[in-house]
Amino acid sequence: MKANTALAFLAAGASLWLYCRAGSSLRRRRLSRACAGGVALIGLLTCLEYALNQPLHIDQILFREGPGAVGTPHLGRMAITTALCFVLLGSALCLLDAKARRVRRLFFAMVVLIALLGQLAVLGYVLGVGYLYGVGATTEMALHTALLFLVVSAGALCARPELSGVELLNSAGAGGVMARRLLVAAFGAPFLLGWAIVKGRTLGLYDSAFESSLLVVGCVVLIVRHIWKSAAALECIDQDRGRAVEDRGRLALREEAAQAAVRERDEFLSIASHELRTPIAALQLTLQALQRKPGGGEPATLQNDRAARAVEGSLRQVARLTRLVDQLLDLSRIKAGRLELDPERVNLAEVVRQAVEPLQVVLAQAGCSLSLRVEREILGRWDALRIEQVVTNLVSNALKYGANAPVEISVQRRGDAAVIAVRDHGIGIAPENTARIFERFERAVSSRDYAGVGIGLFVARQIVEAHGGSIRVESALGAGSTFFVELPIEHVVSCAVPFRGMMAS
């Protein structure tokens, strides 16, 4: 390999490497184009030497060749086909950033022409045909030079796969399979058949007529073989695609059935919740009547004390059942996008006080002391009843998971938002569960240990987000939990709450 040939290959490799590593670096792209320009310049000057039949003294700058070097009519000068390939290669590398369609087509045509010239030279060495790798009395293209042109042209095509169709070769589809198989035949068949024919002719096994017949029959056999194998591969792909379509259809049917089951479940929950309200209300009225004296006075705390305690316990369970039914109704409304809000200008501190007041007795019975710290006045537009529902759900959770421990509630203003914080000193929540507990029917602990179905926090999140706010929790196992509700003070609240929950499994 001549010195200038090696230098041009090094510059071409550097140009490709810089282009692939450039990214958004303008400096690397300019260096890439400079290396490509050097490649084209070396090839162009050598072509001028052949055209003018005058040395430009560029052939032995790096290394001097002595007279009589192998395949060297001109000392140190590369083959004319090599010089032409370098002109094309350098020009193509300069066009790697091309955006115009015509320029991109020119890039592709030049790279393909380089590959064809390299392949002809290799074929010439395989067949022993000198004019395929040398022109007249000029320097001949070396075998390793021809192979390097094939490698560099492949690298240039891979640098712009969207132009060259290289992406198709990597495809797992029918087109990719066909392209890979036929390319092997296109590149392999000429070399294999040519070598066999030349060998037979050299050994005197047949004449020129038989040689032509052998070439035709060999091409037909090889082409038919690859067509048959490609057709078989495409048939397998079609069968796999057919099975995939059938599987997709079955999955679609299963998904539709699952969605229908979810709709039926939600509809059942909605209907059952509505139907349960009437007997629960009647039961509550009956228990309240039993709790009072026959004359309609104060509750019977002295007479039949045991029965009075039983009635009081039953009333607590009825209240709990009422809350559960209300949560189920809210869940069905949220799912249908019908949970309406009635925003008005209210004092958030007073809303929280009113929500906590009915819970004082229940907290005292559970041994939970209540600490309430609120600012005097925090005015904003909120649905007071829904905010009370959120506070009630959070305090009920604190009561459930932190019995016999203090519960601390604070309400304060932070910039353009109001923050409600409910802290308990209960069992706490593991870090991996802090986001999951706000989803439908999700719980951080087993229902065997703590009652509940995992609706309260989900409903609370939907209400808070409908107000344009957010809810989160900070907790650790054994260290209690603090729930933070952040509500914007000035926010246009939609009349209906959109469903933002994830599909429950």
Order of alpha helices (4+ residues) and beta strands (2+ residues): alpha-alpha-alpha-alpha-alpha-alpha-alpha-alpha-alpha-alpha-beta-beta-alpha-alpha-beta-beta-alpha-beta-beta-alpha-beta-beta-beta
